[in-house]
């Protein structure tokens, strides 16, 4: 019996309606008004049907029925994913060790004992949303070779990033009419370099996505004498994610990008913003500026007052205030869509890029985790 089949009649009906609305939203371009209206509906659903989140709201003496604007919604601290199974629709949380449900776990850093766990009862929803977000940003996956340099992720069997990239590769495999050159690479830098040379010598008009954990890309770039031939691959996208994970000295994202641009001879480094606790992603095509996706929106909170949000138009006023990143992620329909992360960010929205943001670091007392670099 599946988890979703155990939902009660009204809860199941409400979830089915919200799922359809979320998929409809992801089928088009990001729309602020539709997003906010749906976010309010998801909030009301989770405030009633998510035991962990409901208890948190009661602890705050917060009345969900008073919410009329998304900026009034309380965001649940991300640390709850470490100590609780956050699920909407049931009060009896499954044991992630024995449950057949797909469960993602955070990588943390070397020696960290407690990691976050995110139970995903509806993998098809996650697959559809992550695919649509990528393709709305970069185009059809059928036009890609994907090379994944994810050593710290491949050493585990419950990484959300590896799962997502595997699903991308599987989609490519289903429609591929030529040799499939996509693949994962652990520490085999020579094989990765040879694969890239093969693609450079025999171009097939497809784009090449080289996605790597930040420290892995730096290790590879420093281990190969000359990678400047990559600059001639005009269809190459180099994308970093995940930070250093305690494997290297922490650097600013700008410093990482400068090293990679110089060593690889490329024009820009792309980035992916995602984490175990979020099922949506945001992508940056350069300069560390992330675009919100159809199911993800970022709000910045005051560093000293987690219940006070900065105005969303502060970047337009010439300000660059740093705040804690709060995320509404509608893909988290079955967990919690309102997450107070431990990341620090700034608004970067302009007239042509509403909702854009930068991720500039983490709070000093937070774990070194897999979503971004430290300051």
C-alpha positions in Angstrom: 0.0 0.0 0.0 1.5 3.4 -1.0 1.7 6.3 1.4 -0.6 8.5 -0.7 -3.3 5.8 -0.7 -3.5 6.1 3.1 -4.6 9.7 3.0 -8.1 10.4 4.2 -10.8 11.3 1.7 -10.8 15.1 2.1 -7.0 15.3 2.5 -6.5 13.1 -0.6 -8.9 15.3 -2.6 -7.2 18.5 -1.4 -3.8 17.1 -2.3 -4.9 15.9 -5.7 -6.3 19.4 -6.5 -3.1 21.1 -5.3 -0.9 18.7 -7.2 -2.8 19.5 -10.4 -2.4 23.2 -9.8 1.3 22.9 -9.2 1.8 21.0 -12.4 -0.2 23.5 -14.3 2.0 26.3 -12.8 5.2 24.6 -13.9 3.9 24.2 -17.4 4.3 27.9 -18.0 6.7 30.7 -17.3 7.0 31.9 -13.6 4.0 33.9 -12.7 4.0 35.9 -9.4 0.3 36.2 -8.9 -0.5 32.6 -9.7 2.4 31.5 -7.5 1.3 33.5 -4.5 -2.3 32.4 -4.8 -1.3 28.7 -4.9 1.2 29.2 -2.1 -1.6 30.4 0.2 -3.6 27.3 -0.7 -0.6 25.0 0.1 -0.1 26.9 3.4 -3.7 26.3 4.5 -3.4 22.6 3.5 -0.1 22.0 5.3 -1.1 24.1 8.4 -3.9 21.5 8.9 -2.4 18.3 7.6 1.3 18.5 8.6 1.7 17.6 12.2 5.3 19.0 12.6 4.5 22.3 10.9 1.1 22.6 12.8 2.9 22.1 16.1 5.4 24.8 15.2 2.6 27.2 14.3 0.9 26.5 17.7 4.3 27.0 19.5 4.3 30.5 17.8 0.7 31.0 18.9 0.0 31.7 15.2 -3.4 31.5 13.7 -3.3 30.2 10.1 -6.7 31.6 9.3 -5.3 35.2 9.6 -3.0 34.8 6.7 -4.0 36.8 3.6 -0.5 37.4 2.1 2.4 35.1 1.5 4.7 37.4 3.5 2.7 36.6 6.6 3.4 32.9 6.4 5.8 31.6 9.1 8.8 29.7 7.7 9.8 26.4 9.4 13.4 26.2 10.5 15.3 23.8 8.2 16.8 22.0 11.2 13.4 20.3 11.7 14.4 17.9 8.9 17.2 16.6 11.1 15.1 15.7 14.1 11.7 14.9 12.5 10.2 13.2 9.5 8.4 16.1 7.9 5.4 14.7 6.1 2.0 16.2 5.2 -1.1 14.0 5.5 -0.2 11.7 8.3 0.6 11.8 12.0 2.5 8.5 11.9 5.8 9.2 10.3 7.4 6.1 8.6 10.9 4.9 9.7 13.2 6.1 6.9 15.5 3.1 7.5 12.8 0.5 6.7 10.3 2.5 4.6 10.1 1.8 0.9 9.5 5.5 0.3 12.1 7.4 -1.5 14.2 9.3 1.1 16.9 11.8 0.5 19.6 12.6 3.1 21.9 15.6 3.2 25.6 15.1 2.8 26.8 17.4 5.6 30.5 17.6 6.2 33.1 15.1 7.2 32.4 13.7 10.7 28.9 15.1 11.0 26.6 12.7 12.8 23.1 14.1 12.2 21.9 14.8 8.7 18.6 16.0 7.3 16.2 13.5 5.8 13.5 14.3 3.3 10.9 11.6 2.5 9.4 11.9 -1.0 6.2 9.9 -1.4 5.6 11.1 -5.0 8.8 10.8 -7.0 6.9 11.4 -10.2 6.0 14.9 -9.1 9.6 15.7 -8.2 10.8 14.2 -11.5 8.4 16.4 -13.5 9.1 19.6 -11.7 12.9 19.3 -11.7 12.8 18.4 -15.4 10.6 21.3 -16.3 12.7 23.8 -14.3 15.8 22.7 -16.1 14.3 22.7 -19.5 12.6 26.1 -19.0 16.1 27.4 -18.2 18.3 25.6 -20.7 16.1 23.9 -23.2 15.2 20.2 -23.9 17.3 17.6 -22.1 17.2 15.6 -25.4 19.7 18.1 -26.7 22.3 17.4 -24.0 25.2 15.3 -23.0 25.5 15.3 -19.2 28.9 14.7 -17.5 28.6 14.6 -13.7 31.6 15.0 -11.4 30.0 14.4 -8.1 32.4 12.4 -5.9 31.0 13.1 -2.4 27.4 12.5 -3.7 28.2 9.3 -5.6 29.7 7.9 -2.4 26.2 7.9 -0.9 23.0 6.2 -2.2 20.5 8.8 -1.0 21.6 12.1 -2.7 18.8 14.2 -4.2 21.3 15.7 -6.6 22.5 12.3 -7.9 18.9 11.1 -8.2 17.9 14.2 -10.2 20.9 13.9 -12.6 20.2 10.1 -13.0 16.6 11.0 -14.0 17.9 13.6 -16.5 20.3 11.0 -18.0 17.5 8.4 -18.2 15.3 10.8 -20.1 18.2 11.5 -22.5 18.7 7.7 -22.9 15.0 7.2 -23.8 15.2 9.6 -26.7 18.9 9.3 -27.8 19.4 8.3 -31.4 23.2 8.5 -31.3 25.8 7.2 -28.9 25.0 8.3 -25.4 28.2 10.0 -24.0 26.6 11.0 -20.7 28.0 9.6 -17.5 29.1 10.0 -13.8 32.7 10.4 -12.8 34.0 9.7 -9.3 37.6 10.7 -9.0 38.6 9.6 -12.6 39.7 12.9 -13.9 41.6 11.4 -16.8 38.4 9.7 -18.1 36.4 12.9 -17.7 39.1 14.9 -19.7 39.1 12.3 -22.4 35.3 12.3 -22.7 35.4 16.1 -23.1 38.2 15.8 -25.8 36.1 13.3 -27.6 33.1 15.6 -27.6 35.3 18.5 -28.8 36.8 16.4 -31.7 33.5 15.0 -32.8 30.8 17.7 -32.2 27.2 16.6 -32.7 25.4 19.9 -32.2 24.3 18.9 -28.7 25.0 20.9 -25.6 27.3 19.6 -23.0 26.5 20.0 -19.3 29.4 19.4 -17.0 27.9 19.6 -13.5 30.2 19.1 -10.6 30.5 19.6 -6.9 32.5 22.7 -6.3 35.6 21.1 -4.7 35.6 18.3 -7.3 35.7 20.8 -10.2 38.5 22.7 -8.6 40.5 19.4 -7.9 40.0 18.4 -11.5 40.9 21.8 -12.9 44.2 21.8 -10.9 45.1 18.2 -11.7 45.1 18.5 -15.5 47.9 20.5 -17.1 45.9 22.1 -19.9 42.1 22.3 -20.2 42.0 25.5 -22.2 40.6 23.5 -25.2 37.3 23.7 -23.4 37.1 27.3 -24.4 36.6 26.2 -27.9 33.4 24.2 -26.9 30.8 26.9 -27.5 28.0 24.5 -26.4 29.7 23.7 -23.0 28.0 24.6 -19.8 30.1 24.2 -16.6 27.9 24.2 -13.5 29.1 24.1 -9.9 27.0 23.2 -6.9 27.5 21.9 -3.4 30.4 23.9 -2.0 33.5 22.4 -0.5 32.0 19.9 2.0 35.0 20.3 4.3 37.4 19.0 1.6 39.0 22.3 0.7 39.4 25.8 2.1 36.2 27.8 1.8 36.2 30.4 -0.9 33.8 33.1 -2.1 31.7 32.0 -5.1 33.4 34.8 -7.1 36.8 33.4 -6.3 35.8 29.8 -7.3 34.4 31.1 -10.6 37.5 33.1 -11.3 39.7 30.1 -10.8 37.5 27.9 -13.0 37.2 30.5 -15.8 41.0 30.9 -15.9 41.9 27.2 -15.7 39.2 26.0 -18.2 39.3 28.9 -20.6 35.6 29.4 -20.4 33.5 32.6 -20.3 31.2 31.9 -17.4 30.4 29.4 -14.6 26.8 28.4 -14.0 25.5 27.4 -10.6 22.7 25.3 -9.2 20.9 26.2 -5.9 19.3 23.2 -4.3 19.4 21.1 -1.2 18.0 18.0 0.4 15.1 19.9 2.0 14.0 21.5 -1.3 12.6 19.7 -4.3 12.8 22.7 -6.6 16.0 24.2 -8.0 17.2 27.7 -9.0 19.9 28.2 -11.7 22.4 30.9 -12.3 23.9 31.4 -15.8 26.8 33.5 -14.4 27.9 36.0 -11.8 26.1 34.0 -9.1 22.7 35.5 -9.8 20.0 32.9 -9.4 16.6 33.1 -11.2 13.5 31.9 -9.3 11.7 29.0 -10.9 8.0 28.4 -11.4 7.7 26.6 -8.0 10.4 28.4 -6.0 10.6 31.9 -4.6 13.0 33.5 -2.1 12.4 36.0 0.6 15.1 37.6 2.8 14.6 37.9 6.5 16.3 40.2 8.9 19.5 38.6 10.3 18.6 39.5 13.9 14.8 39.0 13.6 13.7 35.8 11.8 10.1 37.0 11.6 10.8 40.2 9.8 11.2 40.1 6.0 13.1 42.7 3.9 11.2 44.5 1.2 11.3 42.6 -2.1 12.4 45.6 -4.1 15.5 46.5 -2.0 17.8 45.8 -4.9 16.0 48.3 -7.1 16.6 51.0 -4.4 20.3 50.5 -4.8 20.6 48.5 -1.5 22.4 45.3 -1.1 21.3 44.2 2.4 22.2 40.7 3.4 19.5 38.6 4.9 18.7 35.0 5.8 17.1 33.1 2.9 13.6 31.9 3.3 12.2 29.7 0.5 8.7 28.9 -0.6 9.0 25.6 -2.6 5.7 24.4 -3.9 7.3 21.1 -5.0 7.4 20.3 -1.2 3.7 19.6 -1.3 4.2 16.4 0.8 6.6 17.9 3.3 6.8 21.6 4.1 6.8 24.3 1.4 7.9 27.1 3.7 11.6 26.7 4.8 13.8 29.0 6.8 17.3 28.1 5.5 20.6 28.9 7.1 21.9 30.5 3.9 22.6 34.2 3.5 21.6 36.1 0.4 20.9 39.3 -1.3 18.1 40.4 -3.7 19.4 40.9 -7.2 16.2 41.6 -9.0 16.2 44.1 -11.8 13.5 45.2 -14.3 14.3 42.2 -16.5 15.0 39.8 -13.7 12.3 40.0 -11.0 12.9 37.8 -8.0 16.5 37.2 -8.8 18.9 36.6 -5.8 22.5 35.9 -4.8 23.6 33.3 -2.3 26.6 34.7 -0.5 27.2 32.4 2.4 25.9 30.8 5.6 25.2 31.8 9.2 28.3 31.3 11.3 26.7 28.7 13.5 25.3 26.5 10.7 26.6 23.3 9.4 28.9 23.2 6.3 26.3 21.6 4.0 25.8 20.9 0.3 24.0 23.9 -1.0 26.5 26.7 -1.4 29.8 28.2 -0.4 30.7 29.8 2.9 31.8 33.4 3.2 
